[in-house]
Amino acid sequence: MSTNSNEPVVWLTQEAFDRLQTELTFLSGPGRTEIVARIEQARSEGDLKENGGYHAAREEQGKAEARILYLKDLLRRAHVGEAPADDGVVEPGMLVVATIAGDETTFLFGSREVAGDSDLEVYSEQSPIGQAVHGKKVGDKLTYTAPNGRDIAVEIVSATPFEG
């Protein structure tokens, strides 16, 4: 793992890392080839100014290239490991239940990529709440300052390894 010391490391399970690596391999190879073929097909249809298929394929190409760059960066910064210990301490890879501003909220602490296709809320280590809860234990009460300047009360109700 070669990362610049200023860059945040992203914790991923082996399963998430493998899934993202497979996606990157597809997008960089067959996916890229398919899009180029669609662009060439649309280009052969004539006037590009009014060619909706051409413009759609170029937009898709831009999105795919952005995703490729994102995945390369994410995988370069990834720390692949086992799920964290079930010790009630909030750390990347934990499913956390917390009372936030009086409302009970369940979220994954870590990377959106670990959550996969689930509908879970995800808070990264770099987010204001992520920085506040990182390393806290079940039963801990704390306050953090939200981006809007308000102080928000938080109590950690539970923290268990995410079994995604």
MDTraj code that builds the backbone (N, CA, C; nanometers):
import mdtraj as md
import numpy as np

residues = "MET SER THR ASN SER ASN GLU PRO VAL VAL TRP LEU THR GLN GLU ALA PHE ASP ARG LEU GLN THR GLU LEU THR PHE LEU SER GLY PRO GLY ARG THR GLU ILE VAL ALA ARG ILE GLU GLN ALA ARG SER GLU GLY ASP LEU LYS GLU ASN GLY GLY TYR HIS ALA ALA ARG GLU GLU GLN GLY LYS ALA GLU ALA ARG ILE LEU TYR LEU LYS ASP LEU LEU ARG ARG ALA HIS VAL GLY GLU ALA PRO ALA ASP ASP GLY VAL VAL GLU PRO GLY MET LEU VAL VAL ALA THR ILE ALA GLY ASP GLU THR THR PHE LEU PHE GLY SER ARG GLU VAL ALA GLY ASP SER ASP LEU GLU VAL TYR SER GLU GLN SER PRO ILE GLY GLN ALA VAL HIS GLY LYS LYS VAL GLY ASP LYS LEU THR TYR THR ALA PRO ASN GLY ARG ASP ILE ALA VAL GLU ILE VAL SER ALA THR PRO PHE GLU GLY".split()
xyz = np.array([
    [0.0853, -0.1173, 0.0000],
    [0.0000, 0.0000, 0.0000],
    [0.0895, 0.1232, 0.0000],
    [0.0871, 0.1998, -0.1071],
    [0.1691, 0.3196, -0.1125],
    [0.0789, 0.4414, -0.1117],
    [0.0744, 0.5078, -0.0007],
    [-0.0074, 0.6275, 0.0079],
    [0.0763, 0.7414, 0.0610],
    [0.0394, 0.8593, 0.0205],
    [0.1001, 0.9801, 0.0733],
    [0.0506, 0.9942, 0.2162],
    [0.1359, 1.0357, 0.3081],
    [0.0965, 1.0406, 0.4493],
    [-0.0198, 1.1352, 0.4746],
    [-0.0487, 1.2272, 0.3820],
    [-0.1603, 1.3200, 0.3993],
    [-0.2924, 1.2612, 0.3519],
    [-0.2867, 1.1533, 0.2755],
    [-0.4075, 1.0949, 0.2193],
    [-0.4734, 1.0012, 0.3192],
    [-0.6064, 1.0072, 0.3289],
    [-0.6750, 0.9152, 0.4190],
    [-0.6723, 0.7723, 0.3653],
    [-0.6451, 0.6788, 0.4521],
    [-0.6498, 0.5374, 0.4163],
    [-0.7958, 0.4945, 0.4258],
    [-0.8385, 0.4106, 0.3334],
    [-0.9756, 0.3616, 0.3316],
    [-0.9738, 0.2152, 0.3709],
    [-1.0493, 0.1796, 0.4743],
    [-1.0571, 0.0405, 0.5179],
    [-1.1598, -0.0312, 0.4321],
    [-1.1210, -0.1461, 0.3773],
    [-1.2113, -0.2294, 0.2974],
    [-1.1981, -0.3743, 0.3399],
    [-1.3095, -0.4451, 0.3340],
    [-1.3021, -0.5895, 0.3524],
    [-1.2403, -0.6487, 0.2257],
    [-1.1925, -0.7711, 0.2343],
    [-1.1382, -0.8374, 0.1158],
    [-1.2459, -0.8495, 0.0099],
    [-1.3685, -0.8804, 0.0507],
    [-1.4800, -0.8947, -0.0432],
    [-1.5049, -0.7631, -0.1169],
    [-1.5076, -0.6509, -0.0454],
    [-1.5295, -0.5210, -0.1084],
    [-1.4146, -0.4864, -0.2022],
    [-1.2905, -0.5122, -0.1580],
    [-1.1733, -0.4853, -0.2415],
    [-1.1815, -0.5655, -0.3709],
    [-1.2128, -0.6950, -0.3605],
    [-1.2223, -0.7813, -0.4783],
    [-1.3327, -0.7343, -0.5724],
    [-1.4476, -0.6955, -0.5161],
    [-1.5604, -0.6473, -0.5971],
    [-1.5208, -0.5210, -0.6741],
    [-1.4529, -0.4286, -0.6061],
    [-1.4112, -0.3043, -0.6701],
    [-1.3019, -0.3292, -0.7740],
    [-1.2113, -0.4225, -0.7457],
    [-1.1063, -0.4566, -0.8412],
    [-1.1675, -0.5172, -0.9672],
    [-1.2690, -0.6014, -0.9497],
    [-1.3387, -0.6614, -1.0640],
    [-1.4080, -0.5533, -1.1467],
    [-1.4727, -0.4587, -1.0785],
    [-1.5383, -0.3484, -1.1494],
    [-1.4356, -0.2666, -1.2282],
    [-1.3229, -0.2361, -1.1665],
    [-1.2182, -0.1593, -1.2333],
    [-1.1658, -0.2339, -1.3558],
    [-1.1428, -0.3634, -1.3426],
    [-1.0934, -0.4443, -1.4537],
    [-1.1933, -0.4413, -1.5698],
    [-1.3229, -0.4542, -1.5373],
    [-1.4254, -0.4503, -1.6426],
    [-1.4304, -0.3127, -1.7091],
    [-1.4370, -0.2064, -1.6276],
    [-1.4479, -0.0715, -1.6834],
    [-1.3259, -0.0354, -1.7677],
    [-1.2079, -0.0796, -1.7256],
    [-1.0844, -0.0471, -1.7967],
    [-1.0662, -0.1300, -1.9237],
    [-1.1329, -0.2434, -1.9320],
    [-1.1174, -0.3321, -2.0477],
    [-1.2435, -0.3387, -2.1309],
    [-1.3250, -0.4437, -2.1097],
    [-1.4447, -0.4631, -2.1916],
    [-1.5426, -0.3452, -2.1860],
    [-1.5589, -0.2839, -2.0704],
    [-1.6510, -0.1711, -2.0584],
    [-1.6082, -0.0542, -2.1456],
    [-1.4799, -0.0240, -2.1416],
    [-1.4244, 0.0856, -2.2226],
    [-1.4400, 0.0533, -2.3713],
    [-1.4130, -0.0717, -2.4086],
    [-1.4239, -0.1142, -2.5484],
    [-1.5678, -0.1010, -2.5985],
    [-1.6647, -0.1404, -2.5157],
    [-1.8066, -0.1303, -2.5539],
    [-1.8468, 0.0147, -2.5786],
    [-1.8037, 0.1042, -2.4920],
    [-1.8399, 0.2455, -2.5073],
    [-1.7772, 0.3032, -2.6333],
    [-1.6513, 0.2720, -2.6577],
    [-1.5834, 0.3208, -2.7787],
    [-1.6564, 0.2692, -2.9026],
    [-1.6999, 0.1444, -2.8997],
    [-1.7730, 0.0883, -3.0142],
    [-1.9047, 0.1631, -3.0355],
    [-1.9747, 0.1973, -2.9277],
    [-2.1002, 0.2732, -2.9399],
    [-2.0739, 0.4131, -2.9957],
    [-1.9648, 0.4740, -2.9525],
    [-1.9304, 0.6076, -3.0041],
    [-1.9015, 0.5984, -3.1537],
    [-1.8240, 0.4991, -3.1939],
    [-1.7906, 0.4823, -3.3367],
    [-1.9154, 0.4543, -3.4189],
    [-2.0053, 0.3712, -3.3657],
    [-2.1303, 0.3399, -3.4361],
    [-2.2126, 0.4672, -3.4543],
    [-2.2258, 0.5460, -3.3480],
    [-2.3036, 0.6699, -3.3555],
    [-2.2363, 0.7708, -3.4478],
    [-2.1045, 0.7752, -3.4452],
    [-2.0287, 0.8684, -3.5306],
    [-2.0520, 0.8359, -3.6785],
    [-2.0669, 0.7080, -3.7094],
    [-2.0867, 0.6669, -3.8488],
    [-2.2250, 0.7045, -3.9012],
    [-2.3145, 0.7443, -3.8104],
    [-2.4506, 0.7799, -3.8512],
    [-2.4608, 0.9223, -3.9041],
    [-2.3500, 0.9959, -3.9051],
    [-2.3536, 1.1279, -3.9679],
    [-2.3382, 1.2428, -3.8717],
    [-2.4144, 1.3487, -3.8958],
    [-2.4043, 1.4766, -3.8245],
    [-2.4019, 1.4585, -3.6732],
    [-2.2890, 1.4941, -3.6121],
    [-2.2727, 1.4742, -3.4680],
    [-2.3491, 1.5758, -3.3844],
    [-2.3799, 1.6920, -3.4429],
    [-2.4494, 1.7970, -3.3669],
    [-2.5862, 1.7506, -3.3186],
    [-2.6541, 1.6732, -3.4013],
    [-2.7906, 1.6310, -3.3684],
    [-2.7996, 1.4805, -3.3446],
    [-2.6889, 1.4197, -3.3074],
    [-2.6837, 1.2743, -3.2902],
    [-2.6927, 1.2423, -3.1406],
    [-2.8130, 1.2130, -3.0931],
    [-2.8354, 1.1848, -2.9512],
    [-2.7584, 1.0636, -2.9021],
    [-2.7477, 0.9610, -2.9862],
    [-2.6743, 0.8402, -2.9465],
    [-2.5273, 0.8691, -2.9238],
    [-2.4704, 0.9545, -3.0076],
    [-2.3300, 0.9921, -2.9933],
    [-2.3088, 1.0678, -2.8623],
    [-2.3928, 1.1650, -2.8366],
    [-2.3777, 1.2455, -2.7146],
    [-2.3995, 1.1623, -2.5884],
    [-2.4950, 1.0699, -2.5937],
    [-2.5196, 0.9819, -2.4787],
    [-2.3993, 0.8912, -2.4540],
    [-2.3422, 0.8378, -2.5607],
    [-2.2254, 0.7498, -2.5464],
    [-2.1049, 0.8276, -2.4939],
    [-2.0863, 0.9504, -2.5398],
    [-1.9756, 1.0331, -2.4891],
    [-1.9955, 1.0662, -2.3415],
    [-2.1191, 1.0922, -2.3006],
    [-2.1466, 1.1192, -2.1586],
    [-2.1187, 0.9949, -2.0746],
    [-2.1611, 0.8797, -2.1249],
    [-2.1342, 0.7536, -2.0560],
    [-1.9839, 0.7297, -2.0453],
    [-1.9108, 0.7631, -2.1498],
    [-1.7657, 0.7479, -2.1489],
    [-1.7040, 0.8361, -2.0400],
    [-1.7504, 0.9581, -2.0284],
    [-1.6989, 1.0490, -1.9256],
    [-1.7240, 0.9959, -1.7858],
    [-1.8439, 0.9432, -1.7636],
    [-1.8767, 0.8872, -1.6318],
    [-1.7908, 0.7643, -1.6016],
    [-1.7713, 0.6798, -1.7018],
    [-1.6908, 0.5587, -1.6819],
    [-1.5454, 0.5955, -1.6525],
    [-1.4914, 0.6939, -1.7243],
    [-1.3518, 0.7348, -1.7008],
    [-1.3369, 0.7955, -1.5615],
    [-1.4368, 0.8712, -1.5158],
    [-1.4325, 0.9276, -1.3805],
    [-1.4363, 0.8156, -1.2768],
    [-1.5185, 0.7150, -1.2989],
    [-1.5275, 0.6022, -1.2067],
    [-1.3949, 0.5251, -1.2038],
    [-1.3322, 0.5080, -1.3194],
    [-1.2027, 0.4403, -1.3257],
    [-1.0999, 0.5147, -1.2407],
    [-1.0936, 0.6459, -1.2557],
    [-0.9982, 0.7256, -1.1764],
    [-1.0283, 0.7139, -1.0273],
    [-1.1570, 0.7203, -0.9910],
    [-1.1969, 0.7081, -0.8512],
    [-1.1560, 0.5721, -0.7948],
    [-1.1855, 0.4653, -0.8688],
    [-1.1530, 0.3306, -0.8208],
    [-1.0029, 0.3104, -0.8074],
    [-0.9246, 0.3603, -0.9042],
    [-0.7791, 0.3472, -0.8950],
    [-0.7276, 0.4153, -0.7684],
    [-0.7762, 0.5360, -0.7412],
    [-0.7333, 0.6088, -0.6223],
    [-0.7777, 0.5367, -0.4948],
    [-0.9024, 0.4928, -0.4917],
    [-0.9555, 0.4239, -0.3736],
    [-0.8775, 0.2963, -0.3453],
    [-0.8542, 0.2162, -0.4461],
    [-0.7840, 0.0892, -0.4269],
    [-0.6380, 0.1118, -0.3896],
    [-0.5788, 0.2200, -0.4386],
    [-0.4406, 0.2525, -0.4028],
    [-0.4311, 0.2900, -0.2546],
    [-0.5354, 0.3549, -0.2016],
    [-0.5338, 0.3977, -0.0620],
    [-0.5946, 0.2944, 0.0328],
    [-0.6424, 0.1838, -0.0217],
    [-0.7166, 0.0861, 0.0589],
    [-0.6269, 0.0098, 0.1555],
    [-0.6801, -0.0103, 0.2734],
    [-0.6214, -0.1020, 0.3707],
    [-0.7194, -0.2172, 0.3787],
    [-0.6769, -0.3337, 0.3315],
    [-0.7645, -0.4507, 0.3283],
    [-0.7414, -0.5304, 0.4550],
    [-0.8500, -0.5615, 0.5213],
    [-0.8358, -0.6375, 0.6437],
    [-0.9630, -0.7089, 0.6815],
    [-0.9513, -0.7814, 0.7878],
    [-1.0663, -0.8516, 0.8419],
    [-1.1572, -0.7508, 0.9101],
    [-1.2781, -0.7939, 0.9337],
    [-1.3706, -0.7092, 1.0088],
    [-1.3077, -0.6782, 1.1444],
    [-1.3330, -0.5603, 1.1972],
    [-1.2752, -0.5249, 1.3264],
    [-1.3282, -0.6146, 1.4386],
    [-1.2572, -0.6142, 1.5493],
    [-1.2977, -0.6948, 1.6644],
    [-1.4329, -0.6481, 1.7167],
    [-1.5104, -0.7406, 1.7681],
    [-1.6422, -0.7085, 1.8253],
    [-1.6218, -0.6657, 1.9698],
    [-1.5633, -0.5471, 1.9872],
    [-1.5294, -0.4993, 2.1217],
    [-1.6041, -0.3725, 2.1618],
    [-1.7022, -0.3302, 2.0797],
    [-1.7818, -0.2137, 2.1137],
    [-1.7127, -0.0807, 2.0894],
    [-1.5968, -0.0836, 2.0240],
    [-1.5248, 0.0395, 1.9925],
    [-1.5566, 0.0790, 1.8478],
    [-1.5896, 0.2061, 1.8259],
    [-1.6228, 0.2548, 1.6925],
    [-1.4943, 0.2708, 1.6120],
    [-1.4836, 0.1900, 1.5051],
    [-1.3705, 0.1966, 1.4138],
    [-1.4199, 0.1570, 1.2760],
    [-1.3430, 0.1848, 1.1700],
    [-1.3892, 0.1518, 1.0354],
    [-1.4325, 0.0058, 1.0250],
    [-1.5476, -0.0123, 0.9590],
    [-1.6025, -0.1452, 0.9413],
    [-1.7071, -0.1820, 1.0451],
    [-1.7399, -0.0876, 1.1338],
    [-1.8383, -0.1157, 1.2386],
    [-1.9762, -0.0628, 1.1990],
    [-2.0782, -0.1400, 1.2335],
    [-2.2164, -0.0964, 1.2220],
    [-2.2499, -0.0328, 1.3562],
    [-2.2811, 0.0951, 1.3530],
    [-2.2993, 0.1716, 1.4758],
    [-2.4443, 0.2139, 1.4906],
    [-2.4957, 0.1980, 1.6112],
    [-2.6260, 0.2546, 1.6471],
    [-2.5951, 0.3638, 1.7477],
    [-2.6443, 0.4847, 1.7175],
    [-2.6170, 0.5977, 1.8060],
    [-2.7407, 0.6849, 1.8154],
    [-2.7555, 0.7487, 1.9297],
    [-2.8593, 0.8492, 1.9445],
    [-2.7932, 0.9816, 1.9074],
    [-2.8396, 1.0404, 1.7981],
    [-2.7822, 1.1646, 1.7469],
    [-2.8907, 1.2713, 1.7520],
    [-2.8664, 1.3735, 1.8324],
    [-2.9638, 1.4821, 1.8501],
    [-3.1012, 1.4257, 1.8882],
    [-3.1015, 1.3209, 1.9705],
    [-3.2262, 1.2634, 2.0200],
    [-3.2870, 1.1551, 1.9333],
    [-3.2350, 1.1336, 1.8130],
    [-3.2896, 1.0319, 1.7227],
    [-3.1931, 0.9149, 1.7117],
    [-3.2467, 0.7927, 1.7223],
    [-3.1608, 0.6758, 1.7074],
    [-3.1310, 0.6542, 1.5592],
    [-3.0035, 0.6415, 1.5258],
    [-2.9578, 0.6279, 1.3884],
    [-2.8627, 0.5093, 1.3786],
    [-2.8783, 0.4307, 1.2725],
    [-2.7870, 0.3202, 1.2460],
    [-2.7059, 0.3570, 1.1231],
    [-2.5738, 0.3408, 1.1320],
    [-2.4884, 0.3744, 1.0191],
    [-2.3648, 0.2861, 1.0160],
    [-2.3070, 0.2765, 0.8980],
    [-2.1798, 0.2083, 0.8813],
    [-2.0712, 0.3127, 0.8964],
    [-1.9730, 0.2831, 0.9787],
    [-1.8603, 0.3736, 0.9954],
    [-1.7500, 0.3263, 0.9036],
    [-1.7190, 0.4049, 0.8019],
    [-1.6151, 0.3654, 0.7070],
    [-1.6444, 0.4174, 0.5689],
    [-1.6328, 0.3303, 0.4701],
    [-1.6449, 0.3671, 0.3297],
    [-1.7771, 0.3208, 0.2703],
    [-1.8360, 0.4023, 0.1862],
    [-1.9588, 0.3674, 0.1141],
    [-1.9363, 0.2380, 0.0356],
    [-1.8161, 0.2171, -0.0105],
    [-1.7866, 0.0995, -0.0922],
    [-1.7998, -0.0302, -0.0127],
    [-1.7785, -0.0263, 0.1182],
    [-1.7933, -0.1463, 0.2006],
    [-1.9409, -0.1832, 0.2102],
    [-2.0282, -0.0824, 0.2136],
    [-2.1720, -0.1058, 0.2272],
    [-2.2314, -0.1706, 0.1030],
    [-2.1620, -0.1618, -0.0097],
    [-2.2120, -0.2238, -0.1323],
    [-2.3454, -0.1663, -0.1738],
    [-2.4411, -0.2532, -0.2021],
    [-2.5720, -0.2104, -0.2501],
    [-2.6730, -0.1863, -0.1388],
    [-2.6293, -0.1917, -0.0131],
    [-2.7236, -0.1727, 0.0962],
    [-2.7682, -0.0268, 0.1037],
    [-2.8776, -0.0038, 0.1730],
    [-2.9305, 0.1317, 0.1895],
    [-2.8773, 0.1987, 0.3157],
    [-2.7754, 0.1412, 0.3751],
    [-2.7207, 0.1953, 0.4989],
    [-2.6665, 0.3360, 0.4831],
    [-2.6887, 0.4175, 0.5834],
    [-2.6220, 0.5469, 0.5923],
    [-2.4755, 0.5166, 0.6211],
    [-2.3834, 0.5930, 0.5635],
    [-2.2402, 0.5699, 0.5839],
    [-2.1760, 0.7017, 0.6257],
    [-2.0966, 0.6969, 0.7326],
    [-2.0193, 0.8127, 0.7752],
    [-1.8722, 0.7755, 0.7674],
    [-1.7960, 0.8568, 0.6954],
    [-1.6534, 0.8301, 0.6811],
    [-1.5772, 0.8814, 0.8025],
    [-1.4535, 0.8365, 0.8129],
    [-1.3668, 0.8819, 0.9215],
    [-1.3368, 1.0308, 0.9100],
    [-1.3475, 1.0858, 0.7898],
    [-1.3153, 1.2259, 0.7680],
    [-1.4336, 1.3195, 0.7928],
    [-1.5549, 1.2650, 0.8017],
    [-1.6718, 1.3496, 0.8244],
    [-1.6687, 1.4042, 0.9673],
    [-1.7366, 1.5165, 0.9919],
    [-1.7371, 1.5711, 1.1283],
    [-1.7855, 1.4708, 1.2339],
    [-1.8941, 1.4000, 1.2047],
    [-1.9419, 1.3021, 1.3029],
    [-1.8456, 1.1837, 1.3099],
    [-1.7878, 1.1454, 1.1965],
    [-1.6911, 1.0354, 1.1955],
    [-1.5705, 1.0657, 1.2822],
    [-1.5189, 1.1862, 1.2709],
    [-1.4052, 1.2258, 1.3538],
    [-1.4429, 1.2242, 1.5014],
    [-1.5667, 1.2619, 1.5312],
    [-1.6105, 1.2683, 1.6711],
    [-1.6283, 1.1304, 1.7334],
    [-1.6820, 1.0339, 1.6579],
    [-1.7140, 0.9037, 1.7172],
    [-1.6006, 0.8021, 1.7071],
    [-1.5026, 0.8281, 1.6205],
    [-1.3929, 0.7324, 1.6005],
    [-1.3216, 0.7047, 1.7334],
    [-1.3164, 0.5766, 1.7698],
    [-1.2488, 0.5361, 1.8922],
    [-1.3360, 0.5386, 2.0166],
    [-1.4577, 0.5888, 2.0042],
    [-1.5487, 0.5920, 2.1194],
    [-1.6048, 0.4523, 2.1428],
    [-1.6579, 0.4295, 2.2658],
    [-1.7100, 0.2986, 2.3040],
    [-1.8593, 0.3068, 2.3327],
    [-1.9214, 0.1899, 2.3322],
    [-2.0627, 0.1813, 2.3669],
    [-2.0830, 0.2473, 2.5027],
    [-2.1838, 0.3346, 2.5095],
    [-2.2139, 0.4066, 2.6329],
    [-2.1524, 0.5453, 2.6379],
    [-2.0517, 0.5718, 2.5537],
    [-1.9890, 0.7052, 2.5531],
    [-2.0887, 0.8099, 2.5044],
    [-2.0832, 0.9262, 2.5687],
    [-2.1632, 1.0414, 2.5275],
    [-2.0658, 1.1513, 2.4885],
    [-2.0984, 1.2191, 2.3795],
    [-2.0103, 1.3243, 2.3303],
    [-2.0915, 1.4300, 2.2585],
    [-2.0253, 1.5382, 2.2250],
    [-2.0854, 1.6443, 2.1457],
    [-1.9879, 1.6776, 2.0337],
    [-2.0416, 1.6986, 1.9146],
    [-1.9565, 1.7428, 1.8047],
    [-2.0222, 1.8626, 1.7377],
    [-1.9415, 1.9406, 1.6689],
    [-1.9928, 2.0583, 1.5996],
    [-2.0208, 2.0214, 1.4546],
    [-2.1472, 2.0350, 1.4162],
    [-2.1894, 2.0046, 1.2796],
    [-2.1403, 2.1139, 1.1845],
    [-2.1404, 2.0854, 1.0540],
    [-2.0965, 2.1865, 0.9575],
    [-2.1740, 2.3190, 0.9664],
    [-2.2986, 2.3135, 1.0146],
    [-2.3772, 2.4368, 1.0268],
    [-2.3442, 2.5138, 1.1548],
    [-2.2488, 2.4626, 1.2337],
    [-2.2066, 2.5317, 1.3553],
    [-2.2791, 2.4887, 1.4816],
    [-2.3821, 2.4063, 1.4685],
    [-2.4577, 2.3598, 1.5856],
    [-2.3828, 2.2485, 1.6563],
    [-2.3928, 2.2481, 1.7888],
    [-2.3374, 2.1376, 1.8669],
    [-2.4426, 2.0279, 1.8743],
    [-2.4034, 1.9071, 1.8405],
    [-2.4942, 1.7925, 1.8344],
    [-2.4512, 1.6903, 1.9392],
    [-2.5480, 1.6479, 2.0205],
    [-2.5218, 1.5459, 2.1224],
    [-2.5323, 1.4074, 2.0601],
    [-2.4390, 1.3192, 2.0981],
    [-2.4346, 1.1829, 2.0456],
    [-2.4088, 1.0871, 2.1610],
    [-2.4794, 0.9748, 2.1596],
    [-2.4503, 0.8653, 2.2531],
    [-2.4370, 0.7383, 2.1716],
    [-2.3275, 0.6648, 2.1931],
    [-2.3042, 0.5391, 2.1218],
    [-2.3850, 0.4296, 2.1915],
    [-2.4814, 0.3716, 2.1176],
    [-2.5679, 0.2671, 2.1729],
    [-2.5061, 0.1293, 2.1493],
    [-2.4561, 0.1045, 2.0281],
    [-2.3899, -0.0219, 1.9998],
    [-2.2930, -0.0031, 1.8833],
    [-2.1939, -0.0907, 1.8766],
    [-2.0949, -0.0903, 1.7686],
    [-2.0526, -0.2347, 1.7473],
    [-2.0936, -0.2910, 1.6341],
    [-2.0626, -0.4308, 1.6024],
    [-2.0031, -0.4386, 1.4631],
    [-1.9222, -0.5399, 1.4355],
    [-1.8650, -0.5523, 1.3009],
    [-1.9736, -0.5651, 1.1953],
    [-1.9562, -0.4949, 1.0839],
    [-2.0498, -0.5000, 0.9720],
    [-2.0327, -0.6325, 0.8995],
    [-2.1422, -0.7003, 0.8760],
    [-2.1384, -0.8327, 0.8118],
    [-2.1915, -0.8237, 0.6693],
    [-2.1504, -0.7215, 0.5946],
    [-2.2040, -0.6963, 0.4604],
    [-2.1669, -0.7976, 0.3616],
])
top = md.Topology()
chain = top.add_chain()
for i, resn in enumerate(residues, 1):
    res = top.add_residue(resn, chain, resSeq=i)
    for name in ("N", "CA", "C"):
        top.add_atom(name, md.element.get_by_symbol(name[0]), res)
traj = md.Trajectory(xyz[None], top)
